[in-house]
């Protein structure tokens, strides 16, 4: 059993250690067995409705402008951490951001057994992590896929060390994706409230603003949804106009760049692609 996993994960019922026995993790106290699939412990059932995503190249110069902004934001936040830092990548999927986190004691968790993850667990319904054992939890474009994210945020507070950090990104002006597990979009007003109500203090909050990118998204929306419904003559005219729109959005991106990040209060037109945040665990009275 991996040393980091052994130090972090305990029986969700009695909080005792696990031992490795053939194809199971077995609680050393109450005897609960956790199945292993490809050496990954499976704490919660794998959702039948999930459609596994395909692995895509991620980095500071690949993917959408929003994804590139996420990469740069996360890189800026984690560069200060060393190899002793315990980081939990929740909803890690194919490990899109693992390259930025692998210099730490990295553990990847997801509800689906992707080959890149370490543990299968829905932490909203099961918390097998030792109390106050995690330095940093990373939730990249995850909260919109959780029906009740406040439950997860509250439970993560239990797992975080004193003054531990959550690093989050969450989209706002973005189409439904990874259906049917896409449930909500949140304004920064809602996110600020969610942080406070679940025992966190927001240290960083940025909106990512990309008007030219939104123009390109509208063009794609029209192409996929409206264009097939038009007759032949109207489709020809619409394609000509869409070509002009595509060119204009491309030129505007060359002029203005691929978006910018700033505090939401600095925006006169509040339509961000999404938000990027750092929350710190607030210690309540009596907590160490």
ABEGO torsion letter per residue (X at the ends): XBAAAAAABBBAAAGBBBBBBEABBBBAAAGBBBBBBGGBBBABBBBAABBBBBBBBBEAABEBAAAAAAAAAAAAAAAABBAABBBBBBGAEAGAAAAAAAABBBBBBBABBBAABABBBBAAABBABBBGABABBBBBGAAAABABAAAAAAAAAAABBBGBBBBBBBBABBBBBGOABBABBBBAAAAAAAAAAAGBBBABBBBBBBAAAAAAAAAAAAAAAAAAABBAAAAAAAAAAAAAAAAAAAAAAAAAEBEBBBBAAABABBBBABBBBBBBBBBBBGBX
